[in-house]
Amino acid sequence: QLRLTEEEKRLLAQEGVTLPGNLPLTQAEERLLKKVRRKIRNKQSAQDSRRRKKEYLDGLESRAAACTALNQELRKKVQELEKSNGSLLQQLQALIKETSTKPAQTGTCVLV
């Protein structure tokens, strides 16, 4: 008994061929059945390939979104640090100015 899947039956009908329900098949019928099964495997392989490609691209898109968000956070942090650095620099300059205007203190050191 020859058992065909629905897909095999559909492709055979597209080819305009009907196979007998019983085995053995002739060489021409076997070649035709192999051709139909190869087409089905190729179709499945192409679908799997498209699915894997879509999953890969989805992964890349999510990674890109995560990197963009992290980049924005880091840019904010850099701005905050630059602002803080500027403020500290002003404080340092004010302290330097303040200490440079005071006269130098002289002291005596006693060594015992």
VEXPA-197710 format. One record per residue: residue in three letters; chain; x, y negated, z negated of N, C-alpha, C in turn. Coordinates in steps of 0.2 Angstrom, whole numbers, m for minus. Example, Ala and Ser with C-alpha at 12.3 -4.5 7.8 and 13.67 -1.06 7.14 Angstrom:
<atoms>
+-----+---+-------+-------+-------+-------+-------+-------+-------+-------+-------+
|   r | c |   nxx |   nyy |   nzz |  caxx |  cayy |  cazz |   cxx |   cyy |   czz |
+-----+---+-------+-------+-------+-------+-------+-------+-------+-------+-------+
| ALA | A |    66 |    28 |   m39 |    62 |    22 |   m39 |    66 |    16 |   m39 |
| SER | A |    64 |    11 |   m35 |    68 |     5 |   m36 |    64 |     0 |   m39 |
+-----+---+-------+-------+-------+-------+-------+-------+-------+-------+-------+
</atoms>
This chain:
<atoms>
+-----+---+-------+-------+-------+-------+-------+-------+-------+-------+-------+
|   r | c |   nxx |   nyy |   nzz |  caxx |  cayy |  cazz |   cxx |   cyy |   czz |
+-----+---+-------+-------+-------+-------+-------+-------+-------+-------+-------+
| GLN | A |     4 |     6 |     0 |     0 |     0 |     0 |     4 |    m6 |     0 |
| LEU | A |     3 |   m11 |     5 |     7 |   m17 |     5 |     3 |   m22 |     1 |
| ARG | A |     7 |   m25 |    m4 |     4 |   m31 |    m8 |     7 |   m37 |    m6 |
| LEU | A |     3 |   m42 |    m4 |     5 |   m49 |    m2 |     2 |   m54 |    m7 |
| THR | A |     6 |   m59 |    m8 |     4 |   m64 |   m12 |    m1 |   m69 |    m8 |
| GLU | A |    m4 |   m73 |   m11 |    m8 |   m78 |    m8 |    m4 |   m83 |    m3 |
| GLU | A |     2 |   m85 |    m6 |     6 |   m89 |    m2 |     9 |   m85 |     4 |
| GLU | A |    10 |   m79 |     4 |    13 |   m75 |     9 |     7 |   m74 |    14 |
| LYS | A |     1 |   m73 |    12 |    m5 |   m72 |    16 |    m6 |   m78 |    20 |
| ARG | A |    m5 |   m84 |    17 |    m6 |   m91 |    20 |    m1 |   m92 |    25 |
| LEU | A |     5 |   m91 |    24 |    10 |   m92 |    29 |    10 |   m87 |    35 |
| LEU | A |     8 |   m81 |    34 |     7 |   m76 |    39 |     1 |   m78 |    43 |
| ALA | A |    m4 |   m81 |    40 |   m10 |   m83 |    44 |    m7 |   m89 |    49 |
| GLN | A |    m3 |   m94 |    46 |    m1 |   m99 |    50 |     4 |   m97 |    56 |
| GLU | A |     7 |   m92 |    55 |    11 |   m89 |    60 |     7 |   m85 |    65 |
| GLY | A |     0 |   m84 |    63 |    m4 |   m81 |    68 |    m3 |   m73 |    68 |
| VAL | A |    m1 |   m70 |    62 |     1 |   m63 |    62 |    m3 |   m60 |    56 |
| THR | A |    m5 |   m54 |    58 |    m8 |   m50 |    52 |    m4 |   m44 |    51 |
| LEU | A |    m2 |   m42 |    45 |     1 |   m36 |    44 |    m3 |   m30 |    42 |
| PRO | A |    m2 |   m24 |    44 |    m6 |   m19 |    41 |    m6 |   m18 |    34 |
| GLY | A |   m11 |   m15 |    31 |   m11 |   m15 |    23 |    m7 |    m9 |    21 |
| ASN | A |    m5 |    m4 |    25 |    m1 |     1 |    23 |     6 |     1 |    25 |
| LEU | A |    11 |     4 |    21 |    18 |     5 |    23 |    18 |    11 |    27 |
| PRO | A |    23 |    12 |    30 |    29 |     8 |    32 |    28 |     3 |    37 |
| LEU | A |    31 |    m2 |    37 |    31 |    m8 |    42 |    36 |    m6 |    48 |
| THR | A |    34 |    m9 |    54 |    39 |    m9 |    59 |    44 |   m14 |    58 |
| GLN | A |    50 |   m13 |    62 |    56 |   m18 |    61 |    54 |   m25 |    62 |
| ALA | A |    50 |   m26 |    67 |    47 |   m33 |    69 |    43 |   m35 |    63 |
| GLU | A |    39 |   m31 |    60 |    34 |   m33 |    55 |    39 |   m35 |    48 |
| GLU | A |    44 |   m31 |    47 |    48 |   m32 |    41 |    52 |   m38 |    42 |
| ARG | A |    54 |   m40 |    48 |    58 |   m46 |    49 |    53 |   m52 |    48 |
| LEU | A |    47 |   m51 |    50 |    42 |   m57 |    50 |    41 |   m58 |    42 |
| LEU | A |    40 |   m52 |    39 |    39 |   m53 |    31 |    45 |   m56 |    28 |
| LYS | A |    51 |   m54 |    30 |    57 |   m57 |    26 |    57 |   m64 |    28 |
| LYS | A |    55 |   m66 |    34 |    56 |   m73 |    36 |    51 |   m77 |    32 |
| VAL | A |    45 |   m74 |    31 |    39 |   m78 |    27 |    42 |   m78 |    20 |
| ARG | A |    45 |   m73 |    17 |    47 |   m73 |    10 |    53 |   m78 |     9 |
| ARG | A |    57 |   m78 |    14 |    63 |   m83 |    14 |    60 |   m90 |    14 |
| LYS | A |    55 |   m92 |    18 |    52 |   m98 |    18 |    49 |  m100 |    11 |
| ILE | A |    46 |   m95 |     8 |    43 |   m96 |     1 |    48 |   m98 |    m4 |
| ARG | A |    54 |   m94 |    m3 |    59 |   m95 |    m8 |    62 |  m102 |    m7 |
| ASN | A |    63 |  m104 |     0 |    66 |  m110 |     1 |    62 |  m116 |    m1 |
| LYS | A |    55 |  m115 |    m1 |    50 |  m120 |    m3 |    51 |  m121 |   m10 |
| GLN | A |    51 |  m115 |   m14 |    52 |  m115 |   m21 |    58 |  m119 |   m23 |
| SER | A |    64 |  m117 |   m20 |    70 |  m120 |   m21 |    70 |  m127 |   m20 |
| ALA | A |    67 |  m130 |   m15 |    66 |  m137 |   m14 |    62 |  m140 |   m19 |
| GLN | A |    57 |  m137 |   m21 |    53 |  m140 |   m27 |    57 |  m141 |   m33 |
| ASP | A |    61 |  m135 |   m35 |    65 |  m135 |   m41 |    70 |  m141 |   m40 |
| SER | A |    73 |  m141 |   m34 |    78 |  m147 |   m33 |    75 |  m153 |   m34 |
| ARG | A |    69 |  m155 |   m32 |    66 |  m161 |   m33 |    64 |  m162 |   m40 |
| ARG | A |    62 |  m157 |   m44 |    61 |  m158 |   m51 |    67 |  m159 |   m55 |
| ARG | A |    72 |  m156 |   m53 |    79 |  m157 |   m57 |    81 |  m164 |   m56 |
| LYS | A |    81 |  m166 |   m49 |    83 |  m173 |   m48 |    79 |  m178 |   m51 |
| LYS | A |    72 |  m177 |   m52 |    68 |  m182 |   m55 |    70 |  m182 |   m63 |
| GLU | A |    71 |  m176 |   m66 |    73 |  m176 |   m73 |    79 |  m180 |   m74 |
| TYR | A |    84 |  m179 |   m69 |    91 |  m182 |   m70 |    90 |  m190 |   m69 |
| LEU | A |    86 |  m192 |   m64 |    85 |  m199 |   m64 |    81 |  m202 |   m70 |
| ASP | A |    76 |  m198 |   m72 |    73 |  m201 |   m78 |    77 |  m202 |   m84 |
| GLY | A |    82 |  m197 |   m85 |    87 |  m197 |   m90 |    92 |  m203 |   m89 |
| LEU | A |    94 |  m204 |   m83 |    98 |  m210 |   m81 |    94 |  m216 |   m83 |
| GLU | A |    88 |  m217 |   m81 |    84 |  m223 |   m83 |    84 |  m224 |   m90 |
| SER | A |    82 |  m219 |   m94 |    82 |  m220 |  m101 |    88 |  m222 |  m104 |
| ARG | A |    94 |  m219 |  m102 |   100 |  m221 |  m104 |   102 |  m228 |  m102 |
| ALA | A |   100 |  m230 |   m96 |   101 |  m237 |   m94 |    97 |  m242 |   m99 |
| ALA | A |    91 |  m240 |  m100 |    87 |  m244 |  m105 |    90 |  m245 |  m112 |
| ALA | A |    93 |  m239 |  m114 |    96 |  m239 |  m121 |   102 |  m243 |  m121 |
| CYS | A |   106 |  m243 |  m115 |   112 |  m247 |  m115 |   111 |  m254 |  m114 |
| THR | A |   105 |  m256 |  m111 |   104 |  m263 |  m110 |   101 |  m266 |  m117 |
| ALA | A |    98 |  m262 |  m120 |    95 |  m264 |  m127 |   101 |  m265 |  m132 |
| LEU | A |   106 |  m260 |  m132 |   112 |  m261 |  m136 |   116 |  m267 |  m134 |
| ASN | A |   117 |  m268 |  m127 |   121 |  m274 |  m125 |   118 |  m280 |  m127 |
| GLN | A |   111 |  m281 |  m127 |   108 |  m287 |  m130 |   109 |  m288 |  m137 |
| GLU | A |   109 |  m282 |  m141 |   110 |  m283 |  m148 |   117 |  m285 |  m149 |
| LEU | A |   122 |  m282 |  m145 |   129 |  m284 |  m146 |   130 |  m291 |  m144 |
| ARG | A |   127 |  m294 |  m139 |   128 |  m301 |  m137 |   125 |  m305 |  m142 |
| LYS | A |   120 |  m304 |  m146 |   117 |  m308 |  m151 |   122 |  m308 |  m157 |
| LYS | A |   125 |  m302 |  m158 |   130 |  m302 |  m164 |   136 |  m306 |  m162 |
| VAL | A |   138 |  m306 |  m156 |   144 |  m310 |  m154 |   143 |  m317 |  m155 |
| GLN | A |   137 |  m319 |  m153 |   135 |  m326 |  m154 |   135 |  m328 |  m161 |
| GLU | A |   132 |  m324 |  m165 |   132 |  m325 |  m173 |   139 |  m326 |  m175 |
| LEU | A |   143 |  m321 |  m173 |   150 |  m321 |  m176 |   154 |  m327 |  m173 |
| GLU | A |   153 |  m329 |  m167 |   156 |  m336 |  m164 |   154 |  m342 |  m168 |
| LYS | A |   147 |  m342 |  m170 |   144 |  m348 |  m174 |   148 |  m348 |  m181 |
| SER | A |   148 |  m342 |  m184 |   151 |  m341 |  m190 |   158 |  m343 |  m190 |
| ASN | A |   162 |  m341 |  m185 |   169 |  m342 |  m184 |   170 |  m350 |  m183 |
| GLY | A |   166 |  m353 |  m180 |   166 |  m360 |  m179 |   165 |  m364 |  m185 |
| SER | A |   160 |  m362 |  m189 |   159 |  m365 |  m196 |   165 |  m364 |  m200 |
| LEU | A |   168 |  m358 |  m200 |   174 |  m357 |  m205 |   180 |  m361 |  m202 |
| LEU | A |   180 |  m362 |  m196 |   186 |  m366 |  m193 |   185 |  m373 |  m195 |
| GLN | A |   179 |  m376 |  m195 |   178 |  m383 |  m198 |   179 |  m383 |  m205 |
| GLN | A |   177 |  m378 |  m209 |   179 |  m378 |  m216 |   187 |  m378 |  m217 |
| LEU | A |   190 |  m374 |  m213 |   197 |  m374 |  m214 |   201 |  m380 |  m212 |
| GLN | A |   198 |  m383 |  m207 |   201 |  m390 |  m205 |   200 |  m395 |  m210 |
| ALA | A |   194 |  m395 |  m213 |   192 |  m400 |  m218 |   197 |  m399 |  m224 |
| LEU | A |   198 |  m393 |  m226 |   203 |  m391 |  m232 |   210 |  m394 |  m230 |
| ILE | A |   212 |  m392 |  m224 |   219 |  m394 |  m222 |   219 |  m402 |  m222 |
| LYS | A |   214 |  m405 |  m220 |   214 |  m413 |  m220 |   214 |  m415 |  m227 |
| GLU | A |   210 |  m412 |  m231 |   210 |  m414 |  m238 |   217 |  m413 |  m242 |
| THR | A |   220 |  m408 |  m241 |   226 |  m406 |  m244 |   232 |  m410 |  m241 |
| SER | A |   232 |  m412 |  m235 |   237 |  m416 |  m232 |   237 |  m423 |  m234 |
| THR | A |   231 |  m426 |  m236 |   231 |  m433 |  m238 |   233 |  m434 |  m245 |
| LYS | A |   233 |  m429 |  m249 |   235 |  m429 |  m256 |   242 |  m430 |  m256 |
| PRO | A |   245 |  m434 |  m261 |   252 |  m434 |  m261 |   255 |  m427 |  m264 |
| ALA | A |   261 |  m426 |  m262 |   264 |  m419 |  m265 |   265 |  m420 |  m272 |
| GLN | A |   264 |  m415 |  m276 |   265 |  m415 |  m283 |   272 |  m413 |  m284 |
| THR | A |   275 |  m416 |  m288 |   282 |  m414 |  m290 |   282 |  m411 |  m297 |
| GLY | A |   286 |  m406 |  m298 |   285 |  m403 |  m305 |   293 |  m401 |  m307 |
| THR | A |   293 |  m400 |  m313 |   300 |  m398 |  m316 |   299 |  m391 |  m318 |
| CYS | A |   304 |  m387 |  m316 |   304 |  m380 |  m317 |   310 |  m379 |  m322 |
| VAL | A |   308 |  m376 |  m328 |   313 |  m375 |  m333 |   315 |  m367 |  m333 |
| LEU | A |   321 |  m366 |  m333 |   323 |  m359 |  m333 |   326 |  m358 |  m340 |
| VAL | A |   324 |  m353 |  m343 |   326 |  m352 |  m350 |   331 |  m346 |  m350 |
+-----+---+-------+-------+-------+-------+-------+-------+-------+-------+-------+
</atoms>
